[in-house]
Amino acid sequence: MHKHPTAIGGLLSATLLLCPPALAQDTDPATGLVIAEGWQVVSANCTVCHSAKLVTQNSGSRNHWQGLIRWMQDTQGLWAFTPEMETTILDYLTAHYGPKEGARRPPLAPSLLPPNPYKQGDTQPGAS
C-alpha cells in the first residue's frame, strides 16, 4: 500500500512546524543574548554602558572581543575583570558571536590601497 504524495508532504510539513530547528537557540527576551553558559555575566557587565544590540549585531574572534574589552577599559571607563570573569565573557562571546561564515572580507592593508587623492597635504596629479 503506497501513501499519496500529498499526505507524505503534509506529514513532513507538520513535523517541520512542530519540531524547532536543531540550530535554534533560546534568547533572553530582555537583551536578545543567546541563553547559554556565561550569558548572565555578559548581560550584567556589558549592558551597564550600552545596549546588548552592540553585542548581538557584531561578531568576531576571541582576539577581536578581547581587543574591544581592552579598548573599552582604556578609553571608556570599563572596569577591570577578574581573570575568571574575563574568560567567561570571552568564552561566551566567541562561542555565540564568533566570526560569521560568509561575512565581509577584512579590510585591505593600507600598503595595498591606492593613494587617496583627497587626503590633506597630498599634491594633486598635474599640480605645479
N, CA, C and O atoms as a GROMACS GRO file, in nm:
protein
  512
    1MET      N    1   0.084  -0.116   0.000
    1MET     CA    2   0.000   0.000   0.000
    1MET      C    3   0.090   0.124   0.000
    1MET      O    4   0.176   0.138   0.087
    2HIS      N    5   0.071   0.214  -0.097
    2HIS     CA    6   0.150   0.336  -0.110
    2HIS      C    7   0.071   0.454  -0.057
    2HIS      O    8  -0.050   0.464  -0.076
    3LYS      N    9   0.142   0.544   0.010
    3LYS     CA   10   0.077   0.666   0.059
    3LYS      C   11   0.076   0.768  -0.053
    3LYS      O   12   0.167   0.772  -0.136
    4HIS      N   13  -0.024   0.848  -0.055
    4HIS     CA   14  -0.038   0.954  -0.154
    4HIS      C   15   0.069   1.060  -0.128
    4HIS      O   16   0.091   1.096  -0.012
    5PRO      N   17   0.135   1.112  -0.232
    5PRO     CA   18   0.243   1.210  -0.214
    5PRO      C   19   0.203   1.331  -0.130
    5PRO      O   20   0.284   1.380  -0.052
    6THR      N   21   0.080   1.381  -0.146
    6THR     CA   22   0.040   1.499  -0.068
    6THR      C   23   0.025   1.464   0.079
    6THR      O   24   0.046   1.550   0.164
    7ALA      N   25  -0.011   1.343   0.111
    7ALA     CA   26  -0.022   1.302   0.251
    7ALA      C   27   0.117   1.299   0.314
    7ALA      O   28   0.134   1.342   0.429
    8ILE      N   29   0.215   1.249   0.242
    8ILE     CA   30   0.353   1.246   0.293
    8ILE      C   31   0.405   1.389   0.308
    8ILE      O   32   0.468   1.421   0.409
    9GLY      N   33   0.379   1.474   0.210
    9GLY     CA   34   0.422   1.614   0.217
    9GLY      C   35   0.357   1.686   0.334
    9GLY      O   36   0.422   1.766   0.401
   10GLY      N   37   0.229   1.659   0.357
   10GLY     CA   38   0.160   1.721   0.470
   10GLY      C   39   0.218   1.676   0.602
   10GLY      O   40   0.235   1.757   0.694
   11LEU      N   41   0.248   1.547   0.612
   11LEU     CA   42   0.308   1.494   0.734
   11LEU      C   43   0.445   1.556   0.758
   11LEU      O   44   0.479   1.592   0.871
   12LEU      N   45   0.524   1.568   0.652
   12LEU     CA   46   0.656   1.629   0.662
   12LEU      C   47   0.645   1.775   0.704
   12LEU      O   48   0.720   1.821   0.790
   13SER      N   49   0.552   1.849   0.645
   13SER     CA   50   0.532   1.989   0.679
   13SER      C   51   0.491   2.005   0.824
   13SER      O   52   0.542   2.092   0.894
   14ALA      N   53   0.401   1.921   0.870
   14ALA     CA   54   0.356   1.928   1.009
   14ALA      C   55   0.470   1.896   1.104
   14ALA      O   56   0.483   1.960   1.209
   15THR      N   57   0.553   1.800   1.069
   15THR     CA   58   0.667   1.764   1.153
   15THR      C   59   0.766   1.879   1.162
   15THR      O   60   0.817   1.908   1.270
   16LEU      N   61   0.793   1.944   1.051
   16LEU     CA   62   0.888   2.056   1.050
   16LEU      C   63   0.836   2.174   1.130
   16LEU      O   64   0.914   2.244   1.195
   17LEU      N   65   0.705   2.196   1.128
   17LEU     CA   66   0.648   2.306   1.203
   17LEU      C   67   0.650   2.280   1.353
   17LEU      O   68   0.668   2.373   1.432
   18LEU      N   69   0.631   2.155   1.392
   18LEU     CA   70   0.625   2.122   1.533
   18LEU      C   71   0.762   2.105   1.597
   18LEU      O   72   0.775   2.123   1.718
   19CYS      N   73   0.863   2.071   1.519
   19CYS     CA   74   0.997   2.049   1.572
   19CYS      C   75   1.085   2.168   1.537
   19CYS      O   76   1.108   2.195   1.419
   20PRO      N   77   1.134   2.240   1.637
   20PRO     CA   78   1.219   2.355   1.605
   20PRO      C   79   1.349   2.308   1.543
   20PRO      O   80   1.394   2.197   1.570
   21PRO      N   81   1.412   2.391   1.461
   21PRO     CA   82   1.538   2.354   1.400
   21PRO      C   83   1.643   2.326   1.507
   21PRO      O   84   1.640   2.385   1.615
   22ALA      N   85   1.733   2.236   1.478
   22ALA     CA   86   1.836   2.198   1.575
   22ALA      C   87   1.927   2.315   1.608
   22ALA      O   88   1.984   2.320   1.718
   23LEU      N   89   1.942   2.409   1.516
   23LEU     CA   90   2.033   2.521   1.538
   23LEU      C   91   1.968   2.638   1.612
   23LEU      O   92   2.038   2.732   1.651
   24ALA      N   93   1.837   2.634   1.633
   24ALA     CA   94   1.769   2.744   1.700
   24ALA      C   95   1.818   2.752   1.844
   24ALA      O   96   1.834   2.650   1.911
   25GLN      N   97   1.843   2.875   1.890
   25GLN     CA   98   1.891   2.895   2.025
   25GLN      C   99   1.794   2.986   2.098
   25GLN      O  100   1.741   3.081   2.041
   26ASP      N  101   1.771   2.955   2.225
   26ASP     CA  102   1.686   3.041   2.307
   26ASP      C  103   1.759   3.171   2.333
   26ASP      O  104   1.880   3.172   2.356
   27THR      N  105   1.685   3.281   2.328
   27THR     CA  106   1.743   3.410   2.358
   27THR      C  107   1.666   3.476   2.472
   27THR      O  108   1.547   3.453   2.490
   28ASP      N  109   1.736   3.555   2.547
   28ASP     CA  110   1.676   3.632   2.655
   28ASP      C  111   1.588   3.739   2.594
   28ASP      O  112   1.638   3.820   2.515
   29PRO      N  113   1.459   3.744   2.628
   29PRO     CA  114   1.371   3.844   2.567
   29PRO      C  115   1.410   3.989   2.600
   29PRO      O  116   1.384   4.079   2.521
   30ALA      N  117   1.472   4.010   2.713
   30ALA     CA  118   1.509   4.147   2.752
   30ALA      C  119   1.631   4.199   2.677
   30ALA      O  120   1.638   4.317   2.644
   31THR      N  121   1.728   4.110   2.649
   31THR     CA  122   1.853   4.156   2.588
   31THR      C  123   1.876   4.105   2.446
   31THR      O  124   1.948   4.168   2.369
   32GLY      N  125   1.815   3.993   2.412
   32GLY     CA  126   1.841   3.930   2.282
   32GLY      C  127   1.964   3.842   2.284
   32GLY      O  128   1.997   3.782   2.182
   33LEU      N  129   2.033   3.832   2.398
   33LEU     CA  130   2.151   3.747   2.408
   33LEU      C  131   2.112   3.600   2.408
   33LEU      O  132   2.008   3.563   2.463
   34VAL      N  133   2.194   3.518   2.346
   34VAL     CA  134   2.173   3.374   2.347
   34VAL      C  135   2.186   3.325   2.490
   34VAL      O  136   2.282   3.357   2.560
   35ILE      N  137   2.085   3.248   2.534
   35ILE     CA  138   2.088   3.194   2.670
   35ILE      C  139   2.176   3.070   2.668
   35ILE      O  140   2.138   2.965   2.615
   36ALA      N  141   2.292   3.082   2.728
   36ALA     CA  142   2.390   2.974   2.736
   36ALA      C  143   2.484   3.010   2.849
   36ALA      O  144   2.478   3.119   2.905
   37GLU      N  145   2.572   2.918   2.882
   37GLU     CA  146   2.665   2.942   2.991
   37GLU      C  147   2.739   3.074   2.970
   37GLU      O  148   2.800   3.097   2.866
   38GLY      N  149   2.732   3.160   3.072
   38GLY     CA  150   2.800   3.289   3.068
   38GLY      C  151   2.714   3.407   3.026
   38GLY      O  152   2.758   3.521   3.038
   39TRP      N  153   2.593   3.383   2.976
   39TRP     CA  154   2.513   3.494   2.923
   39TRP      C  155   2.478   3.596   3.030
   39TRP      O  156   2.471   3.716   3.002
   40GLN      N  157   2.454   3.550   3.153
   40GLN     CA  158   2.417   3.644   3.259
   40GLN      C  159   2.535   3.733   3.297
   40GLN      O  160   2.516   3.850   3.330
   41VAL      N  161   2.656   3.678   3.294
   41VAL     CA  162   2.776   3.758   3.322
   41VAL      C  163   2.793   3.864   3.213
   41VAL      O  164   2.822   3.980   3.242
   42VAL      N  165   2.774   3.823   3.089
   42VAL     CA  166   2.784   3.918   2.977
   42VAL      C  167   2.677   4.025   2.990
   42VAL      O  168   2.706   4.144   2.976
   43SER      N  169   2.555   3.984   3.018
   43SER     CA  170   2.446   4.080   3.032
   43SER      C  171   2.473   4.178   3.145
   43SER      O  172   2.455   4.299   3.129
   44ALA      N  173   2.517   4.127   3.260
   44ALA     CA  174   2.540   4.213   3.376
   44ALA      C  175   2.654   4.312   3.354
   44ALA      O  176   2.651   4.422   3.408
   45ASN      N  177   2.754   4.274   3.277
   45ASN     CA  178   2.870   4.360   3.258
   45ASN      C  179   2.864   4.446   3.133
   45ASN      O  180   2.915   4.558   3.132
   46CYS      N  181   2.802   4.396   3.028
   46CYS     CA  182   2.805   4.467   2.901
   46CYS      C  183   2.689   4.564   2.882
   46CYS      O  184   2.701   4.661   2.807
   47THR      N  185   2.577   4.540   2.950
   47THR     CA  186   2.462   4.627   2.927
   47THR      C  187   2.453   4.741   3.028
   47THR      O  188   2.356   4.816   3.029
   48VAL      N  189   2.555   4.754   3.113
   48VAL     CA  190   2.560   4.868   3.206
   48VAL      C  191   2.581   4.996   3.126
   48VAL      O  192   2.522   5.100   3.157
   49CYS      N  193   2.666   4.988   3.025
   49CYS     CA  194   2.705   5.107   2.949
   49CYS      C  195   2.640   5.118   2.811
   49CYS      O  196   2.626   5.228   2.758
   50HIS      N  197   2.602   5.005   2.753
   50HIS     CA  198   2.544   5.010   2.619
   50HIS      C  199   2.442   4.898   2.602
   50HIS      O  200   2.435   4.804   2.682
   51SER      N  201   2.365   4.909   2.498
   51SER     CA  202   2.263   4.810   2.465
   51SER      C  203   2.327   4.676   2.429
   51SER      O  204   2.438   4.672   2.375
   52ALA      N  205   2.257   4.569   2.458
   52ALA     CA  206   2.304   4.435   2.419
   52ALA      C  207   2.308   4.422   2.267
   52ALA      O  208   2.374   4.332   2.215
   53LYS      N  209   2.239   4.509   2.196
   53LYS     CA  210   2.242   4.503   2.049
   53LYS      C  211   2.382   4.524   1.995
   53LYS      O  212   2.416   4.473   1.888
   54LEU      N  213   2.465   4.598   2.068
   54LEU     CA  214   2.604   4.614   2.024
   54LEU      C  215   2.677   4.481   2.026
   54LEU      O  216   2.773   4.461   1.951
   55VAL      N  217   2.633   4.391   2.111
   55VAL     CA  218   2.691   4.257   2.115
   55VAL      C  219   2.627   4.170   2.008
   55VAL      O  220   2.696   4.108   1.927
   56THR      N  221   2.494   4.164   2.009
   56THR     CA  222   2.424   4.069   1.922
   56THR      C  223   2.437   4.101   1.774
   56THR      O  224   2.423   4.011   1.691
   57GLN      N  225   2.464   4.225   1.738
   57GLN     CA  226   2.477   4.262   1.598
   57GLN      C  227   2.621   4.252   1.548
   57GLN      O  228   2.648   4.278   1.431
   58ASN      N  229   2.711   4.213   1.636
   58ASN     CA  230   2.851   4.204   1.598
   58ASN      C  231   2.902   4.062   1.612
   58ASN      O  232   2.835   3.974   1.666
   59SER      N  233   3.020   4.041   1.562
   59SER     CA  234   3.083   3.909   1.571
   59SER      C  235   3.234   3.930   1.560
   59SER      O  236   3.282   4.033   1.513
   60GLY      N  237   3.305   3.830   1.605
   60GLY     CA  238   3.449   3.839   1.593
   60GLY      C  239   3.519   3.726   1.665
   60GLY      O  240   3.458   3.649   1.739
   61SER      N  241   3.645   3.717   1.642
   61SER     CA  242   3.729   3.615   1.706
   61SER      C  243   3.747   3.652   1.853
   61SER      O  244   3.711   3.761   1.897
   62ARG      N  245   3.804   3.560   1.927
   62ARG     CA  246   3.836   3.585   2.068
   62ARG      C  247   3.927   3.708   2.079
   62ARG      O  248   3.908   3.793   2.166
   63ASN      N  249   4.026   3.717   1.991
   63ASN     CA  250   4.117   3.833   1.993
   63ASN      C  251   4.042   3.964   1.966
   63ASN      O  252   4.071   4.067   2.026
   64HIS      N  253   3.945   3.958   1.874
   64HIS     CA  254   3.865   4.077   1.843
   64HIS      C  255   3.789   4.123   1.967
   64HIS      O  256   3.793   4.241   2.003
   65TRP      N  257   3.718   4.029   2.032
   65TRP     CA  258   3.640   4.065   2.152
   65TRP      C  259   3.732   4.113   2.264
   65TRP      O  260   3.698   4.208   2.334
   66GLN      N  261   3.846   4.049   2.280
   66GLN     CA  262   3.939   4.092   2.384
   66GLN      C  263   3.992   4.232   2.354
   66GLN      O  264   4.007   4.314   2.444
   67GLY      N  265   4.019   4.260   2.228
   67GLY     CA  266   4.061   4.394   2.188
   67GLY      C  267   3.956   4.499   2.218
   67GLY      O  268   3.989   4.610   2.260
   68LEU      N  269   3.829   4.464   2.196
   68LEU     CA  270   3.721   4.559   2.228
   68LEU      C  271   3.713   4.584   2.379
   68LEU      O  272   3.692   4.697   2.423
   69ILE      N  273   3.730   4.477   2.457
   69ILE     CA  274   3.729   4.493   2.602
   69ILE      C  275   3.843   4.585   2.644
   69ILE      O  276   3.822   4.677   2.724
   70ARG      N  277   3.962   4.562   2.591
   70ARG     CA  278   4.077   4.646   2.626
   70ARG      C  279   4.053   4.792   2.586
   70ARG      O  280   4.085   4.884   2.662
   71TRP      N  281   3.997   4.813   2.468
   71TRP     CA  282   3.967   4.949   2.422
   71TRP      C  283   3.868   5.016   2.517
   71TRP      O  284   3.885   5.132   2.554
   72MET      N  285   3.763   4.942   2.556
   72MET     CA  286   3.665   4.999   2.649
   72MET      C  287   3.728   5.028   2.785
   72MET      O  288   3.695   5.128   2.850
   73GLN      N  289   3.819   4.942   2.829
   73GLN     CA  290   3.888   4.965   2.956
   73GLN      C  291   3.982   5.085   2.946
   73GLN      O  292   3.991   5.164   3.040
   74ASP      N  293   4.051   5.099   2.836
   74ASP     CA  294   4.149   5.208   2.818
   74ASP      C  295   4.084   5.343   2.791
   74ASP      O  296   4.137   5.446   2.832
   75THR      N  297   3.970   5.344   2.723
   75THR     CA  298   3.914   5.472   2.677
   75THR      C  299   3.773   5.502   2.725
   75THR      O  300   3.731   5.618   2.721
   76GLN      N  301   3.698   5.401   2.770
   76GLN     CA  302   3.557   5.424   2.802
   76GLN      C  303   3.522   5.404   2.950
   76GLN      O  304   3.405   5.414   2.988
   77GLY      N  305   3.621   5.375   3.032
   77GLY     CA  306   3.596   5.361   3.174
   77GLY      C  307   3.547   5.224   3.218
   77GLY      O  308   3.498   5.210   3.330
   78LEU      N  309   3.559   5.124   3.133
   78LEU     CA  310   3.519   4.989   3.173
   78LEU      C  311   3.615   4.939   3.281
   78LEU      O  312   3.737   4.953   3.269
   79TRP      N  313   3.558   4.883   3.384
   79TRP     CA  314   3.638   4.830   3.496
   79TRP      C  315   3.715   4.706   3.456
   79TRP      O  316   3.686   4.642   3.355
   80ALA      N  317   3.815   4.673   3.538
   80ALA     CA  318   3.895   4.552   3.516
   80ALA      C  319   3.814   4.430   3.561
   80ALA      O  320   3.743   4.435   3.661
   81PHE      N  321   3.826   4.323   3.487
   81PHE     CA  322   3.760   4.197   3.523
   81PHE      C  323   3.860   4.107   3.593
   81PHE      O  324   3.981   4.116   3.571
   82THR      N  325   3.808   4.019   3.676
   82THR     CA  326   3.895   3.913   3.727
   82THR      C  327   3.928   3.823   3.608
   82THR      O  328   3.851   3.819   3.512
   83PRO      N  329   4.040   3.752   3.612
   83PRO     CA  330   4.072   3.662   3.500
   83PRO      C  331   3.960   3.561   3.472
   83PRO      O  332   3.932   3.531   3.356
   84GLU      N  333   3.897   3.510   3.577
   84GLU     CA  334   3.788   3.412   3.558
   84GLU      C  335   3.668   3.476   3.488
   84GLU      O  336   3.609   3.416   3.398
   85MET      N  337   3.633   3.598   3.528
   85MET     CA  338   3.519   3.666   3.466
   85MET      C  339   3.549   3.698   3.320
   85MET      O  340   3.463   3.680   3.234
   86GLU      N  341   3.670   3.746   3.292
   86GLU     CA  342   3.705   3.777   3.154
   86GLU      C  343   3.702   3.650   3.068
   86GLU      O  344   3.656   3.654   2.954
   87THR      N  345   3.750   3.539   3.122
   87THR     CA  346   3.747   3.412   3.049
   87THR      C  347   3.603   3.373   3.019
   87THR      O  348   3.573   3.330   2.907
   88THR      N  349   3.513   3.386   3.116
   88THR     CA  350   3.371   3.354   3.096
   88THR      C  351   3.312   3.440   2.986
   88THR      O  352   3.242   3.389   2.899
   89ILE      N  353   3.340   3.570   2.990
   89ILE     CA  354   3.287   3.663   2.889
   89ILE      C  355   3.342   3.628   2.751
   89ILE      O  356   3.266   3.620   2.655
   90LEU      N  357   3.472   3.608   2.741
   90LEU     CA  358   3.532   3.577   2.611
   90LEU      C  359   3.487   3.442   2.558
   90LEU      O  360   3.464   3.427   2.438
   91ASP      N  361   3.474   3.342   2.646
   91ASP     CA  362   3.424   3.210   2.603
   91ASP      C  363   3.284   3.224   2.544
   91ASP      O  364   3.255   3.169   2.438
   92TYR      N  365   3.198   3.298   2.613
   92TYR     CA  366   3.060   3.317   2.568
   92TYR      C  367   3.056   3.391   2.434
   92TYR      O  368   2.990   3.347   2.340
   93LEU      N  369   3.125   3.505   2.427
   93LEU     CA  370   3.121   3.585   2.304
   93LEU      C  371   3.178   3.509   2.185
   93LEU      O  372   3.125   3.517   2.074
   94THR      N  373   3.286   3.436   2.207
   94THR     CA  374   3.347   3.359   2.099
   94THR      C  375   3.255   3.247   2.052
   94THR      O  376   3.244   3.222   1.932
   95ALA      N  377   3.190   3.180   2.146
   95ALA     CA  378   3.102   3.068   2.111
   95ALA      C  379   2.975   3.113   2.040
   95ALA      O  380   2.929   3.047   1.947
   96HIS      N  381   2.919   3.227   2.082
   96HIS     CA  382   2.788   3.266   2.029
   96HIS      C  383   2.790   3.385   1.936
   96HIS      O  384   2.692   3.410   1.864
   97TYR      N  385   2.898   3.460   1.935
   97TYR     CA  386   2.910   3.577   1.847
   97TYR      C  387   3.050   3.578   1.784
   97TYR      O  388   3.113   3.683   1.770
   98GLY      N  389   3.095   3.459   1.746
   98GLY     CA  390   3.225   3.444   1.682
   98GLY      C  391   3.219   3.484   1.536
   98GLY      O  392   3.115   3.530   1.488
   99PRO      N  393   3.329   3.468   1.464
   99PRO     CA  394   3.331   3.504   1.322
   99PRO      C  395   3.219   3.435   1.246
   99PRO      O  396   3.191   3.317   1.268
  100LYS      N  397   3.156   3.509   1.158
  100LYS     CA  398   3.044   3.456   1.078
  100LYS      C  399   3.097   3.401   0.946
  100LYS      O  400   3.189   3.456   0.886
  101GLU      N  401   3.036   3.291   0.904
  101GLU     CA  402   3.066   3.236   0.772
  101GLU      C  403   3.014   3.334   0.666
  101GLU      O  404   2.904   3.388   0.680
  102GLY      N  405   3.092   3.356   0.564
  102GLY     CA  406   3.047   3.441   0.453
  102GLY      C  407   3.040   3.587   0.489
  102GLY      O  408   2.980   3.667   0.416
  103ALA      N  409   3.100   3.625   0.603
  103ALA     CA  410   3.099   3.766   0.641
  103ALA      C  411   3.190   3.844   0.546
  103ALA      O  412   3.266   3.785   0.469
  104ARG      N  413   3.182   3.971   0.552
  104ARG     CA  414   3.265   4.056   0.470
  104ARG      C  415   3.412   4.026   0.490
  104ARG      O  416   3.454   3.990   0.600
  105ARG      N  417   3.487   4.040   0.387
  105ARG     CA  418   3.632   4.017   0.396
  105ARG      C  419   3.691   4.125   0.486
  105ARG      O  420   3.634   4.233   0.500
  106PRO      N  421   3.807   4.097   0.546
  106PRO     CA  422   3.872   4.201   0.626
  106PRO      C  423   3.919   4.315   0.536
  106PRO      O  424   3.941   4.294   0.417
  107PRO      N  425   3.934   4.435   0.592
  107PRO     CA  426   3.979   4.546   0.509
  107PRO      C  427   4.121   4.522   0.456
  107PRO      O  428   4.200   4.450   0.516
  108LEU      N  429   4.149   4.584   0.344
  108LEU     CA  430   4.283   4.574   0.286
  108LEU      C  431   4.384   4.647   0.372
  108LEU      O  432   4.352   4.746   0.438
  109ALA      N  433   4.505   4.598   0.373
  109ALA     CA  434   4.614   4.666   0.444
  109ALA      C  435   4.639   4.800   0.375
  109ALA      O  436   4.627   4.809   0.253
  110PRO      N  437   4.674   4.903   0.450
  110PRO     CA  438   4.698   5.035   0.390
  110PRO      C  439   4.800   5.030   0.276
  110PRO      O  440   4.789   5.107   0.180
  111SER      N  441   4.899   4.942   0.285
  111SER     CA  442   5.000   4.934   0.180
  111SER      C  443   4.943   4.883   0.048
  111SER      O  444   5.006   4.899  -0.057
  112LEU      N  445   4.826   4.821   0.053
  112LEU     CA  446   4.764   4.768  -0.070
  112LEU      C  447   4.665   4.865  -0.132
  112LEU      O  448   4.613   4.840  -0.241
  113LEU      N  449   4.637   4.975  -0.064
  113LEU     CA  450   4.540   5.073  -0.114
  113LEU      C  451   4.606   5.172  -0.208
  113LEU      O  452   4.724   5.203  -0.192
  114PRO      N  453   4.532   5.224  -0.307
  114PRO     CA  454   4.588   5.329  -0.393
  114PRO      C  455   4.598   5.459  -0.313
  114PRO      O  456   4.533   5.472  -0.209
  115PRO      N  457   4.678   5.553  -0.360
  115PRO     CA  458   4.687   5.682  -0.291
  115PRO      C  459   4.551   5.751  -0.288
  115PRO      O  460   4.474   5.743  -0.384
  116ASN      N  461   4.522   5.818  -0.178
  116ASN     CA  462   4.396   5.890  -0.163
  116ASN      C  463   4.414   6.031  -0.219
  116ASN      O  464   4.489   6.110  -0.162
  117PRO      N  465   4.348   6.065  -0.330
  117PRO     CA  466   4.367   6.197  -0.390
  117PRO      C  467   4.306   6.309  -0.307
  117PRO      O  468   4.333   6.426  -0.333
  118TYR      N  469   4.224   6.276  -0.207
  118TYR     CA  470   4.158   6.379  -0.128
  118TYR      C  471   4.224   6.401   0.008
  118TYR      O  472   4.182   6.488   0.084
  119LYS      N  473   4.327   6.324   0.038
  119LYS     CA  474   4.395   6.336   0.167
  119LYS      C  475   4.467   6.470   0.174
  119LYS      O  476   4.535   6.511   0.080
  120GLN      N  477   4.450   6.539   0.286
  120GLN     CA  478   4.515   6.669   0.307
  120GLN      C  479   4.666   6.655   0.299
  120GLN      O  480   4.723   6.560   0.352
  121GLY      N  481   4.729   6.749   0.233
  121GLY     CA  482   4.874   6.750   0.223
  121GLY      C  483   4.927   6.678   0.101
  121GLY      O  484   5.043   6.696   0.065
  122ASP      N  485   4.845   6.596   0.036
  122ASP     CA  486   4.892   6.529  -0.085
  122ASP      C  487   4.885   6.629  -0.201
  122ASP      O  488   4.796   6.714  -0.206
  123THR      N  489   4.977   6.616  -0.291
  123THR     CA  490   4.973   6.701  -0.410
  123THR      C  491   4.884   6.635  -0.513
  123THR      O  492   4.885   6.513  -0.529
  124GLN      N  493   4.810   6.714  -0.582
  124GLN     CA  494   4.721   6.662  -0.687
  124GLN      C  495   4.803   6.633  -0.811
  124GLN      O  496   4.898   6.705  -0.841
  125PRO      N  497   4.766   6.527  -0.884
  125PRO     CA  498   4.837   6.498  -1.009
  125PRO      C  499   4.824   6.620  -1.104
  125PRO      O  500   4.716   6.677  -1.121
  126GLY      N  501   4.934   6.657  -1.162
  126GLY     CA  502   4.934   6.765  -1.259
  126GLY      C  503   4.946   6.903  -1.196
  126GLY      O  504   4.955   7.003  -1.268
  127ALA      N  505   4.946   6.909  -1.061
  127ALA     CA  506   4.960   7.041  -0.996
  127ALA      C  507   5.104   7.085  -0.999
  127ALA      O  508   5.194   7.002  -0.988
  128SER      N  509   5.126   7.218  -1.013
  128SER     CA  510   5.265   7.265  -1.016
  128SER      C  511   5.305   7.321  -0.885
  128SER      O  512   5.418   7.366  -0.869
   0.00000   0.00000   0.00000
